[in-house]
Amino acid sequence: MAPTLFDPITLRSTEVRNRIWVSPMCQYSATDGVVNDWHLVHLGSFARGGAGLVFTEAAAVSPEGRISPHDAGIWNDEQVQAWSRITGFIRSQGATPGIQLAHAGRKASVNPPWVHGTAGPDDGGWEPVGPDGNAFGRLLTPRALSLAEVQKVPALFAAAAERALRAGFEVIEIHAAHGYLLHEFLSPLSNSRTDAYGGDFEGRTRLLMETYAAVRAAVGEEVPVVVRLSATDWVEGGWSPDDTVQVSRLLRGAGVDLIDCSSGGNDPRQEITVGPGYQVPFAAAVRRDAAVPTGAVGLITEPKQAADILADGSADVVLLARELLREPHWPLRAAAELGGEVRWPDQYLRAKEA
């Protein structure tokens, strides 16, 4: 029998109370990588609203790994302390705190989206890095990482994962999607290297596999590790759904707990036909052909739509983003509409009973 949205899911030693998860959403509101009251209220509202797992926005594993100068980070102990306050509140509401570890690569050093443009020296910007010296569209031209620098990337993610556990996070997600560093190495459109980290499929996937192995070693066997992939570049000759299935099989063999299936973000030429649930088929294909649990994303807005994704076997969890910005208590509404059970905060019970 297929699970419902309100059934718990167990990944290694962690039980998540339901299958409505919060997708990572950048807020561009931190100072020197340190999160603040905005992040507490933003993320805490989803836990209070009944979500099962609350993923943070992309937390950079190094200063130059931020997307913007205002991104959150997890590269020092001050950041650990700031995150601890947030993870404590998320747990107090019965939800599971998860963190997305990321490096922006060649898409780094930009201003927040409401400001636009790249971040120059006066804006706190820096020189981005990437697999090679090719820029993303009109963004800054990156410096190609040396072989020695590439080989240090897994250790950056591993150290960040260790800090994340000290901060109280219970699930780790490695961000290898949306045109950021690990995705840049995966795709032939953004990786023209000729050393061991470029060229064929094995070379282009090497950094991701080494990063996963380093994170797994850092967190041990009991902590769930999720990988977010862009299932396709949406550009001819780029990273493809078949590539995603193939690397998901490798990750399954290495012990990954779930593949979070998104798409795009690596090439300005992408052509995407957007509609309700438009990325769900990627999760279904990975779940079927790579035999690994998946999370589905992409304009999932209605409770029945989300329930059907699980009922037909397309995914094991659903991750909502913009819909939760509009309605942080969406899980409570979904439970009311579908007849499920989600914990209401004691302070809000009068609304449930009205």
C-alpha positions as CSV (number, residue, x, y, z in Angstrom):
1,M,0.0,0.0,0.0
2,A,1.4,3.4,-1.0
3,P,2.1,5.8,1.8
4,T,0.1,8.9,2.4
5,L,1.4,12.5,2.9
6,F,0.9,12.0,6.7
7,D,2.7,8.7,7.1
8,P,6.2,9.0,8.8
9,I,9.3,8.0,6.8
10,T,12.4,6.6,8.4
11,L,15.9,7.3,6.9
12,R,18.6,5.4,8.8
13,S,18.1,6.4,12.5
14,T,15.9,9.4,11.8
15,E,12.1,9.3,11.7
16,V,10.4,12.2,9.9
17,R,6.8,12.7,11.0
18,N,5.3,13.1,7.6
19,R,6.2,13.4,3.9
20,I,5.6,17.1,3.4
21,W,9.1,18.6,3.3
22,V,10.3,22.2,2.9
23,S,12.5,22.7,-0.1
24,P,15.6,24.9,0.4
25,M,14.9,28.5,-0.4
26,C,17.6,31.2,-0.4
27,Q,16.7,34.3,1.7
28,Y,19.8,36.5,1.0
29,S,19.5,37.9,4.6
30,A,22.5,36.7,6.5
31,T,25.5,38.8,7.7
32,D,29.0,37.2,7.1
33,G,27.1,33.9,6.8
34,V,25.5,34.2,10.2
35,V,21.7,33.6,10.2
36,N,19.4,35.8,12.3
37,D,15.8,36.3,13.5
38,W,14.5,36.4,9.9
39,H,15.7,32.8,9.4
40,L,14.3,31.7,12.8
41,V,10.8,33.1,11.9
42,H,11.0,32.0,8.3
43,L,12.0,28.4,9.0
44,G,10.2,28.1,12.3
45,S,6.9,29.0,10.6
46,F,7.1,25.8,8.5
47,A,7.8,23.6,11.5
48,R,5.0,25.2,13.4
49,G,2.8,24.8,10.3
50,G,3.1,21.0,10.3
51,A,5.9,20.2,7.8
52,G,7.8,17.0,8.4
53,L,11.3,18.1,7.5
54,V,12.5,21.7,7.2
55,F,15.5,22.2,4.9
56,T,17.4,25.4,5.3
57,E,18.5,27.5,2.3
58,A,21.8,26.7,0.7
59,A,24.4,27.0,3.5
60,A,27.8,27.8,1.9
61,V,30.7,25.5,2.9
62,S,33.2,28.4,2.4
63,P,32.9,32.2,2.0
64,E,33.5,32.1,-1.7
65,G,30.9,29.3,-1.9
66,R,28.1,31.7,-1.2
67,I,25.8,32.8,-4.0
68,S,25.7,36.4,-2.7
69,P,27.5,38.3,0.1
70,H,24.2,37.9,2.1
71,D,24.0,34.1,2.0
72,A,24.0,31.8,5.0
73,G,27.0,29.8,5.8
74,I,28.3,26.9,7.9
75,W,32.1,27.3,7.7
76,N,32.7,28.6,11.3
77,D,31.6,28.2,14.8
78,E,29.7,31.5,15.0
79,Q,27.4,30.2,12.3
80,V,27.0,26.9,14.2
81,Q,25.8,28.8,17.3
82,A,23.3,30.9,15.2
83,W,21.9,27.8,13.5
84,S,21.5,26.0,16.9
85,R,18.8,28.4,18.0
86,I,16.9,27.6,14.8
87,T,17.3,23.8,14.9
88,G,16.1,23.8,18.5
89,F,12.9,25.6,17.7
90,I,12.2,23.3,14.6
91,R,12.6,20.2,16.8
92,S,10.4,21.8,19.5
93,Q,7.5,21.8,17.0
94,G,8.0,18.1,16.1
95,A,9.7,18.7,12.8
96,T,13.1,17.5,11.7
97,P,15.8,20.1,10.9
98,G,17.8,19.5,7.7
99,I,20.6,21.6,6.1
100,Q,21.6,22.0,2.4
101,L,25.3,22.2,2.0
102,A,26.4,24.1,-1.1
103,H,29.1,25.8,-3.1
104,A,27.9,28.3,-5.7
105,G,30.9,27.9,-8.0
106,R,30.8,30.1,-11.1
107,K,27.3,31.5,-10.1
108,A,28.8,33.2,-7.0
109,S,29.2,36.8,-6.2
110,V,25.8,38.2,-7.3
111,N,23.5,40.6,-5.6
112,P,20.2,39.5,-4.0
113,P,17.5,39.1,-6.7
114,W,15.6,42.2,-5.7
115,V,18.9,44.2,-6.3
116,H,20.0,42.4,-9.5
117,G,23.4,42.2,-11.1
118,T,26.8,40.9,-9.9
119,A,28.4,41.9,-6.7
120,G,31.6,44.0,-7.2
121,P,34.2,44.8,-4.6
122,D,32.1,47.7,-3.2
123,D,29.2,45.2,-2.7
124,G,31.4,42.6,-0.8
125,G,31.9,40.5,-4.0
126,W,34.8,38.3,-4.9
127,E,36.1,36.3,-7.9
128,P,34.1,33.2,-8.4
129,V,35.6,29.8,-9.2
130,G,34.5,26.9,-11.4
131,P,35.6,23.8,-13.3
132,D,36.9,26.0,-16.1
133,G,37.0,29.7,-17.0
134,N,33.6,29.8,-18.8
135,A,31.1,32.2,-17.3
136,F,27.4,31.6,-16.7
137,G,25.7,34.0,-19.1
138,R,26.6,37.6,-18.1
139,L,27.8,36.7,-14.6
140,L,31.4,37.2,-13.6
141,T,34.1,35.1,-15.4
142,P,35.3,32.4,-12.9
143,R,38.8,31.3,-12.2
144,A,39.3,27.7,-13.1
145,L,40.1,25.6,-10.0
146,S,43.5,23.9,-9.9
147,L,43.6,20.2,-9.5
148,A,44.8,20.6,-5.9
149,E,41.9,23.0,-5.2
150,V,39.3,20.6,-6.6
151,Q,40.7,17.8,-4.5
152,K,40.0,20.0,-1.4
153,V,36.3,20.5,-2.1
154,P,35.1,17.2,-0.5
155,A,36.9,18.2,2.7
156,L,35.0,21.5,2.8
157,F,31.7,19.7,2.6
158,A,32.8,17.2,5.2
159,A,33.8,19.9,7.7
160,A,30.6,21.7,7.1
161,A,28.6,18.5,7.7
162,E,30.4,18.0,11.0
163,R,29.5,21.6,12.0
164,A,25.9,21.0,10.9
165,L,25.6,18.1,13.4
166,R,27.0,20.2,16.2
167,A,24.3,22.8,15.2
168,G,21.6,20.3,15.7
169,F,20.8,19.3,12.2
170,E,19.5,15.7,11.7
171,V,19.6,15.4,7.9
172,I,22.3,16.6,5.5
173,E,21.6,17.5,1.8
174,I,24.4,17.9,-0.7
175,H,23.5,20.5,-3.3
176,A,24.5,19.2,-6.7
177,A,21.9,21.0,-8.7
178,H,20.9,24.4,-10.3
179,G,24.2,25.1,-11.9
180,Y,26.2,25.4,-8.7
181,L,29.7,23.9,-8.3
182,L,29.0,20.2,-8.1
183,H,26.4,20.4,-10.9
184,E,29.0,22.4,-13.0
185,F,31.4,19.5,-12.8
186,L,28.6,17.0,-13.8
187,S,27.6,18.7,-17.0
188,P,29.6,18.7,-20.2
189,L,28.2,22.2,-20.8
190,S,30.1,23.7,-17.9
191,N,33.0,21.3,-17.5
192,S,35.7,21.3,-20.2
193,R,38.5,20.0,-17.9
194,T,40.9,17.4,-19.3
195,D,42.2,16.0,-16.0
196,A,40.6,13.3,-13.8
197,Y,37.6,15.6,-13.0
198,G,36.5,16.2,-16.6
199,G,36.0,14.4,-19.8
200,D,33.8,11.3,-19.7
201,F,30.9,10.5,-17.3
202,E,33.3,8.9,-14.8
203,G,35.5,12.0,-14.7
204,R,32.6,14.5,-14.5
205,T,30.9,12.6,-11.6
206,R,34.1,12.1,-9.7
207,L,33.8,15.2,-7.5
208,L,30.3,14.5,-6.5
209,M,31.1,10.9,-5.6
210,E,34.1,12.0,-3.6
211,T,32.1,14.7,-1.9
212,Y,29.4,12.2,-0.9
213,A,32.0,9.8,0.4
214,A,33.6,12.5,2.5
215,V,30.3,13.7,4.0
216,R,29.2,10.1,4.8
217,A,32.5,9.5,6.6
218,A,32.1,12.8,8.5
219,V,28.6,12.1,9.7
220,G,28.7,8.4,10.3
221,E,26.3,5.6,9.4
222,E,23.3,6.9,11.4
223,V,22.7,10.3,9.8
224,P,20.7,10.5,6.5
225,V,22.4,12.1,3.6
226,V,20.3,13.4,0.7
227,V,21.6,14.6,-2.7
228,R,19.8,17.2,-4.8
229,L,20.3,16.8,-8.5
230,S,19.2,18.7,-11.5
231,A,17.8,15.9,-13.6
232,T,18.4,17.7,-16.9
233,D,20.0,20.8,-18.1
234,W,17.1,21.3,-20.6
235,V,19.8,21.9,-23.3
236,E,20.8,19.6,-26.0
237,G,24.1,17.9,-25.3
238,G,23.9,18.7,-21.6
239,W,23.3,16.7,-18.5
240,S,20.4,14.4,-19.1
241,P,17.7,12.3,-17.3
242,D,19.6,9.2,-18.3
243,D,22.8,10.6,-16.7
244,T,20.8,11.3,-13.5
245,V,19.6,7.8,-13.3
246,Q,23.1,6.5,-13.8
247,V,24.7,8.7,-11.1
248,S,21.8,7.9,-8.8
249,R,22.7,4.2,-9.1
250,L,26.3,5.1,-8.1
251,L,25.0,7.1,-5.2
252,R,22.7,4.3,-4.2
253,G,25.6,1.9,-4.1
254,A,27.5,4.4,-1.9
255,G,24.6,4.5,0.5
256,V,22.7,7.7,-0.3
257,D,19.3,7.9,1.4
258,L,17.2,9.9,-1.0
259,I,17.6,11.8,-4.3
260,D,15.9,15.2,-4.4
261,C,15.0,15.6,-8.0
262,S,15.0,19.1,-9.5
263,S,16.2,20.4,-12.8
264,G,17.9,23.2,-14.8
265,G,19.9,26.2,-13.7
266,N,23.2,25.4,-15.4
267,D,22.8,27.1,-18.8
268,P,21.0,30.3,-19.8
269,R,19.9,28.5,-23.0
270,Q,17.6,26.2,-21.1
271,E,14.1,25.8,-22.5
272,I,11.6,24.6,-19.9
273,T,7.9,24.0,-20.2
274,V,6.6,24.8,-16.8
275,G,3.4,23.5,-15.4
276,P,1.9,21.8,-12.3
277,G,4.2,19.0,-11.2
278,Y,6.4,19.4,-14.3
279,Q,9.5,17.9,-12.5
280,V,7.7,14.9,-10.9
281,P,8.5,12.5,-13.9
282,F,12.2,12.9,-13.0
283,A,11.6,11.7,-9.5
284,A,9.5,8.8,-10.8
285,A,12.2,7.8,-13.3
286,V,15.0,7.8,-10.7
287,R,12.9,5.9,-8.2
288,R,12.0,3.3,-10.8
289,D,15.2,2.9,-12.7
290,A,17.8,3.6,-10.0
291,A,15.8,1.9,-7.2
292,V,16.4,4.7,-4.7
293,P,13.9,6.8,-2.7
294,T,13.2,10.2,-4.2
295,G,11.7,13.6,-3.4
296,A,9.5,15.3,-6.0
297,V,9.4,19.1,-6.6
298,G,8.1,21.6,-9.1
299,L,4.8,23.6,-8.8
300,I,3.2,21.2,-6.3
301,T,0.5,23.4,-4.9
302,E,-2.7,21.3,-4.1
303,P,-3.0,18.7,-1.4
304,K,-4.6,16.1,-3.7
305,Q,-1.9,16.7,-6.3
306,A,0.7,16.0,-3.6
307,A,-1.1,12.9,-2.3
308,D,-1.4,11.5,-5.8
309,I,2.4,11.8,-6.4
310,L,2.9,9.4,-3.5
311,A,0.0,7.2,-4.3
312,D,1.1,6.5,-7.9
313,G,4.7,5.7,-6.7
314,S,6.3,8.7,-8.3
315,A,8.2,9.7,-5.1
316,D,8.5,9.0,-1.5
317,V,8.2,12.6,-0.3
318,V,7.1,15.9,-1.8
319,L,9.1,19.1,-1.3
320,L,7.2,22.4,-1.5
321,A,8.8,25.9,-1.9
322,R,6.8,28.9,-3.2
323,E,3.5,27.4,-2.0
324,L,4.8,27.3,1.5
325,L,5.9,31.0,1.2
326,R,2.3,31.8,0.4
327,E,0.9,29.5,3.0
328,P,3.3,28.3,5.7
329,H,0.5,26.2,7.3
330,W,-0.2,24.3,4.1
331,P,0.2,20.9,5.9
332,L,-2.6,21.8,8.3
333,R,-4.9,22.6,5.4
334,A,-3.8,19.4,3.5
335,A,-4.7,17.3,6.6
336,A,-8.1,18.9,6.9
337,E,-8.9,18.4,3.2
338,L,-7.5,14.9,2.9
339,G,-8.5,13.5,6.3
340,G,-4.9,13.2,7.6
341,E,-3.4,14.0,11.0
342,V,-0.8,16.7,11.5
343,R,0.1,18.1,14.9
344,W,-1.3,21.6,15.6
345,P,0.6,23.8,18.1
346,D,-1.3,24.0,21.4
347,Q,-1.5,27.8,21.0
348,Y,-3.5,27.3,17.7
349,L,-5.9,24.5,18.7
350,R,-8.8,27.0,19.0
351,A,-8.6,27.4,15.2
352,K,-8.7,23.7,14.6
353,E,-11.7,23.2,16.8
354,A,-13.6,26.2,15.5
